Amino acid sequence: MDVLRSQMEPSLELANVTRVQQFILLGLSTRLGVRDVLFAVFLALYLLTLLENTLIVSLICSHSELRKPMYFFLGNLSCLEMCYVSVTMPTLLLGLWVGPYHLSFVACMTQLFFFISLICTECTLLASMAYDRYVAICHPLHYPLLMRPQVCVGLALTSWLGGLVVSVAKTSCIASLSYCGPNVLNQFFCDVSPLLNLSCTHVALTELVDFISAIVIFCGTLLVALASYVAIGRAVLRMPSAAARRKALSTCASHLVVVGIFYSAALFIYCRPSRIKSMDLNKVLSVIYTVATPLCNPVIYCLRNREVQAAFRRSLHWP
């Protein structure tokens, strides 16, 4: 028995030595000419996203007429979008600037942690916003009570803290896996599926944790949003005037569009326990919810809103 143990110890030490210490991210493209164009495009999109969301947070904080539950959630969403793009876009831009590059194991897991936390938080915030619209349209007389400040703050805190808890569980499982080579990630940031593809150990438990969390977070919040909009649709159909129906639908249409785009891409990737093989498709879908959605959300939600536009004109002292 002692002889067997002495023979196993060197092999275990060798396994620890050969554990992957860094990953190579291929990025969006390896063609130099294409990378230059994409770098300019995505840098402009990144700066525009930060500008849009900073403007919205500033308007909501500085104008008392925007201190309503709907705008409170929009302010939280804008803060989240700025954090969100700041987690994924720097590595995307770095890959376009220098080509495939090395990222340490610790840096990769840190990026993964914040990415999972923020995407889970966004799901819960979108569900909270759908519930807010449900109460506003279906129970307008009880809206001040049901959506009082304490409830809004509680929903927002639950969203942020829930995302952190889920991220701790998922990141811990993924970080505990063995990565003994190869170490090439066909992605522009450290994502769940590419990392699972590189693991050289059994990943059934990690995939189970990933699948359960996807069911709870993604499917759970999606069901809340869908149930809210089914109830809203019924209430709108019962409204006596066409003008009232149009007004009610106008407050929900933009949110419904963003929910559809975000969940369609995210659920395709994360609500499946098996490893994703089509990584090029994975990258395209990742661009949708890491770049396009944060860019479009401010325009769809706020910058087309009359109250926000009026507040913006007052800030610029326009008539």
Disulfide bonds with the S-S distance in Angstrom:
Cys108-Cys190 1.96
Cys180-Cys200 2.07
